[in-house]
Amino acid sequence: MTPRASDRARYDRATAHLDAPLALVDLEAFDANADDLVRRAGGKPVRVASKSVRCRALLERVLARDGFAGIMSFTLAESLWLARAGFGDVLLAYPSADRAAYGELAADPGLAAAVTVMIDDPAHLDLIDASRGRGRAEIRVCLEMDTALRLFGGRMRIGALRSPLREPAQLAELARSVVRRPGFRLVGLMAYEGHVAGVGDSPAGRPVRSRAVRLMQAVARGELAERRAAVVRAVRAVAPELEFVNGGGTGSVQHTAAEAAVTEIAAGSGLYVPRLFDDYTSFSGRPAALFAQPVVRRPGVGVVTVLGGGYPASGAPGRDRLPVPYLPEGLRYDGREGPGEVQTPLLGSAADDLLIGDKVWFRHAKAGELCERFAALHLVEGDRVVAAVPTYRGEGRTFL
């Protein structure tokens, strides 16, 4: 029996009493992935990206482990919710225009002490001040710098379109705006290198692209390490008490951790290891989060139909954004239908061994987005479900 077949047998036994659709997290794989992130971080704390987990129970589980400290959240409303739930160090990774939430933050010194907001423009400070109402709590602020690689005199850009600030002087000027402004405290700097951390360097069957990606990432790491160090020096000259410099992502943990200027690493997808993280040479993880759809038809030889399953991930549309049939091995989509809103035909010889009511296990393309489809995650140890814990959705929270 192959390892994957063994996993399928375990998951089927563990969930035999449950009807699909359902989602599970294999705790042994989850914990092993957490250990790998800590190992690659080389002694620097890992801040957990909540958007890649979206389950409070699992955020609590990973933060209880040595090597993890703090949450990187994705909306201000989520940040306040997590802080009220007892998470004491929440860094909002994206600027917000949520005036009501800023008003809540400014009105509650406890929340303001637990949550750090992200800015890359003085206009963000104006919006916060305009939203304060009577709240006068000091707002903790983090600056974000642009990490994109620019080549050929800036004519080619590789990297996400995020912060407009990339040079030391630009970040230092915004830092001075924060320091001079009453009601704010500059505590951090963030730089997320998505073109390194979020792009696999070994796509299957594409050796030329693999070499090109590896070359690009090597150049990008060198350029960014030098520029990030210069930015940190410039910002610390303005704010010597800067508490943290955050960088990284699941795909670049060990490279970013090697930079002296970086004090903590961000990661989250590496806990679940969705399919987009299969194509890396720098690390390998164990798929920990899966979802099951039930077989509801057997249209013919070599074909079964499962309920639903059309759960594409965000990003530029493409086949790499689709879930993949994972267990049993050997199933594939019908090219004319793909994964459907209500039903999904699956082709392959493995289909002939499936009966009505059997489960087909899938892996999502991305990590936390799976939790927007399910109210609960069934936690599996060995061949037993040991708990069912609510996702954000299961707690009635849909932040995006």
Helices and strands as residue ranges (DSSP letters): H 3-14, E 22-26, H 27-41, E 46-49, G 50-52, H 56-63, E 68-73, H 76-84, E 90-92, H 99-107, H 109-114, E 115-119, H 122-131, E 139-144, E 149-151, E 156-158, H 168-180, E 184-191, H 194-197, H 207-238, E 244-247, G 250-252, H 253-257, E 264-267, H 269-272, G 275-277, E 289-300, E 303-307, G 319-321, E 324-327, E 332-333, E 343-347, G 349-353, E 359-363, G 368-372, E 376-381, E 384-390, G 393-395
